[in-house]
Amino acid sequence: MKALAQEIHDLKKQKQSVILAHYYEEGDIQDIADHVGDSLFLAQMGQKSKAPVVLLAGVYFMAESVKILSPQKTVLVPDLAAGCSLVEHSPVHKYLQWREQHPDALCMTYINSSAAVKSISDVICTSSNAEKILAGIPKKRRVLFGPDYNLGRYLAKKLDREMILWPGSCEVHVLFSARKLFELRQQYPEAPVIAHPECVDAVLEHADVIGSTSRLLEEVKNNPARQFIVATESGIFHQMKKLRPDAELIQAPAEGSCACNECPYMKLNTLEKIKAALLNLKPQVTLDEDLRRRAQIPLDRMMTLTQGGVVEWPQSFVAPHRDALLV
């Protein structure tokens, strides 16, 4: 493993590349990355990096976001099959029909979406900046939110904002069991429950802290508790253990007897595939330029609002030509 990691390190320098890895990747991948973080952080690092080649070890939509913001860069992924259930369940033709039913509403779309879906959205958000983005939308405007229903419902409840929600979900986060979590709390009464807002409402009701992956890491780092019950993808434990080697991390249980707390798409990436991608400079993420420009508009609005700026909102939705969405 050390020899393979060294080969990747050498190739990275040879190819003038930077490696970005999501918190849900295996620990050995996180350890060879230049930057490890959540979706927002990786999008920012991809845009800020001066490296002409960016390898994104995560899922495909994250690499698309890097390409949208940095079209001049070569963007690589270890495995093109590393998708996302939220992306699969929000095909652009259906998302467009949904948008057209509410032309006066502003569409706030979770970053876990395809470039095509982003291109027909008004603003993008991540779980770490979603509250700030929603607060930046005028209260007089109706809001569409997709494709994660649970995150949308959590935001609507917390900010007392009526939203029209797309019926999508993350296949990992919806499997956590509220019943089993309740029983686990009895077993570990001193352990705070920390959960990602993609979990179902019944699970979130048991949580002491609800937040993005970066927010959950912050809680483990700063909370003096010696035990934590964690309701999110298990890849995050790698960074949590680095921050708090003294703490016991307890995985929140899934329904049934399966070990369903790992994202199967994230785990498609391996060190061997990363080495091959750097060596061959493929698979590459490519986007039609017209679609990329349209997808950049809502991402730019996200970046502006995240930094405390003000954006101009369209008065109504005007759909692009349908053929342009299917390139």
N, C-alpha and C positions, 0 to 999 in steps of 0.2 A: 504493500500500500504506500509506503514512504517513497519507494522508487517511482511509482506511478505519479504521485503528487509532485515529485521533483521534475518529471518529464513535462507535466502540465505547466509547472512554473517556468521551465525553460522555453516551452512553446509560446507561452503567454508573452514573454519578452521578445521572442523572435518575431511574432506576428503583431507586435505593438497593440496588444489587446488588454481589455479589462474584463474581469469575471464578476458578475452580479449573481447573488444567490438569495432565494427567499428563505424565510425562517422554517418553512415546512420541508425543505430538502434534508436529506440524510446528513448527519454530522460531518462525515468526511468531505462532502461537497462544500458545506459551509466553511470548513477550515481552510480550503484552498482558494476561497473567493476573496476578492479585493474589498467587496462591500456586501454585507448581509443585512437584510431588512424586509420591511413590508412593502406592499405595492407602491405606495406613495414615495417612499424613500428610494426604491429601485428606479422609478421613473425619473426622479430628480437626479440621481447619480448617473444614469444613462445619458441624460441631457447635459450634465455638467462635465462629464469626462472628456478629456482631450484625446483619448485613445481613438484611433480610426476604426477599431474592431471591438464590438461589445458582445460578449457571450452572456446570455441570460439563462441561468439555471433556475427554472421555475416552471410556469406553464405558458402556453403560446401567447395568450392575450397580453401578458406582461411584456413579452418581447415585441409584440405589435406596438405597444405604447411607446417603447423606446424608439422604434423605427419612425413612428408618427412624429415624435418630437425631434428626432435627429436623422432626417432622411439621407444625409450625406454619409452616414456611418454604415459599415457592414455589421448587421445584427445577426448573431448566430443563436441557435437553440440546439441542445444535445439531442432532442428527439421531437420530431414534428407531431407525434401522437400525444404529447403531453397537453391535453386539453383541459376542459373544465365543464362540470355538469351545468353550471349557470349559463355558460355560453351555448351549450348544446340545446338547452331548453328555452332559448330566446333567439330563434332564427330571425334574420333581419326582415323577411317578408311579413312575418306575423307581428313583429315589433312595429313595423311601419303602419300596418293596419290599425294597431292600437293607438299609435300617435295620431293618426288621421281622424280617429273618433273624437279627439279632444284637441282641436287645432289651436285653441286659445291658451292651453296649459303649457307650462314650461316643463321640459323633461329632464329630470336629474337621473343619470344612469350610473350605476355602480361600475367601477373599473373592471370588474369581472364580466366583461362583455367583448364581443368581437369588434374589430375596427369598423365594420359596416354598421353595426348598431350604434357605435359611438358617433358615426358620421350623421346620424339622424337625431342626435340628442342635443340638448342645449348646454348642459354642463355635466362633467364627470365628477365622481367622488370616490374616495376610498373609505374604509371603515374608520381610519384615523382622522379624516377631515370632514366626514359627512355632516356632522352637526354644524360646523362652520359654514359649509357650502349651503346647507338648507337655510341657515340664518341669513345668508346673503341674498336669498330670493325674496322679492317683495311679497308681503303677506297677502296682498290683494290678488296675487296670481295663483291659479290652481297649479298643483304640482303632480306630475306623473313620476313614479319612482319604480325602477326595475334594475336588474332582473331578480334581486333577492328580496322576497316578500318579508322574511323575518327581520332583516335589517331595516326595511322600510317601516314595518309596524313598530319596531323599537324607536325609531326616530320620530314617528308621528306621535307616539305616546309621550316621549320625553320632552319634545318641543311643543306639544299641544298644537299640532299642525295636521290638518286634514290632507291626506294624499290618496291618490288613486294608484294602487299597487299591482305590479305584474306578478303573476303566480309562479315564481321560480324559487329554487332553494339549492343550497350546497349539500351534496349527497353525504358529506362527512358530518357536517354540523347538525343535520336534522336527526341523526341517529342516536344522539345522546339521550339517555333515559332519565326523565324527571323523577320517576318512581325510585329508580336505583340511586340517583343522586341524593334524594331525600334520605334513603337508608344509609348512604355513605356519610352523610353529615352527622348522623347519630353516632357513627363509629369514630369520626374525627371531629368532635365538636369545636375544637380550637382552630381548625383549619379554615381560612377564608376560601370561598368558592370564587374563582375568577373565570369569566366566560366571554366568548366572542359573540357579538350581536347577531351573527348568522344562526345561532342556536334558536330553537323554538321557544315561544313565550313561556311555556311551562318550565323549561330549564332555567331561563333567565330570572324567573321569579325566585329561584333559590340562590342566585348569585349575589355576592357582596360587591363585586367589581365587574362591570361590563365594559369591554373595550377592544380595540384593535390588537393585533399581535404585539405591536410596540408598546401599547398601554399596559398589556398584561405583563410584559417583561419589566416594565418600570415598576409595577406593583410588587413583583417578586424581589426586585432589587432593593426597594425602599421599605417594604413592610417587614418589621422584625419577626413576624410569625415564623415558626420552624417547620410548618407543614402547609401545603397549598393543594387544594383540589382544582384541577385545571380542565376546563371544558373547551378545548380547541384541538387542532391537529397536533399529533404527538411530536412532530419535528421540532416544535418550539422548545421542547425540554432540553435540547442540546445547549442553547444559549442560556436558558434558565439555570442549568447546572453550573455553567461557567460563572454566572453572576452570584449564585448562592449555593456553593458546594455543601454548605451546612444544612440546607433545607431539604425536607422530604417532599417530593413532587408526586402527587397521586392523580392518575388519569381518571377523569370522570367516566363512568361506565356507559357503554352503548346498550341499546335494547337487545335482548336475546343473548346468545353466547358468543357472537362473533367479535373479533378484534377489528372493529370498523372505524378506528380513530385515526387512520392514516389515509391521506389522499393518494389514490392509486395513480393519478396522473403525475404528481410531483415525484413519486418514487420510480417513475420510468427513467429518470435521469440518473446516470452513473458516471463515475470518474472515467471509465473507458470511453463512454460516449462523448464526454467533454474533451478528452484528448483527441479523439477522431475529428470532432468538429473544428478544433483549432488547427489541426494538421491539414485538413482538406478545405477549410473555410466554408463548410456547409454541414448541415442544412442552413440556408439563409432565409431570413424573413423578408419578403418582398411585398410591396403594396402598390396598387394603381395610384398614380400621383394625384388624380382628381379626388379619389376617395380619401387618400391620406390628408390632403389639405382640408377637406370638410371635417374629418375626424380630429384634426388638430384644433379647430375652433373651440369645441367644448373642453378639451384638455387644457388649452391656454386659459380659458375662463377659470378652470379649477385652480391652476397655478396662481392666477391673479388673486382669487378670493382667499386662497390658503395663505398668501403673503399679506393679507389685509387690504387689498385693493378693491376697487369698485368696477363693475362691468356693466355694459349696456346689454339689455335683454331684448330679443325680438318680440314684436307684438303678437305674431301668430306664426304657426308652423307652415312652411312651404316645403313640400316634399321634393327631393331631387328626382330626376328621371329614374324610373325603376331599374332600367338596364344598367345604370351606373353603379347600383348597389351590388350587383351580382358579378362584377368583374373578378 
